[in-house]
Amino acid sequence: MLSKAANVLHARGIANKFGKDNILAYSLHPGVVETNMNLAVPLHEQVALGLLNEDGSKTDNPQWKTFSEGTAT
């Protein structure tokens, strides 16, 4: 999650620094990767984000990616 945030901040930095030269930078949300890192986020927060159902099962959120799909981003 932090690497994705760093990508956003990097793109903003490039845009701020070089925008006057008409150089653009973009950062895209790759989706949500299913890893054990999700265990650090409380269930109620994952429910609020629409990632998990109240019983802890995954939602049908189309942003979910397998670990293999996530490493390809």
Secondary structure, DSSP 8 states (H G I E B T S, - for coil): -HHHHHHHHHHHHHHHHHGGGT---------EE-SGGGGGS-HHHHHHTTSB-TTS-B---TTEE-HHHHHT-
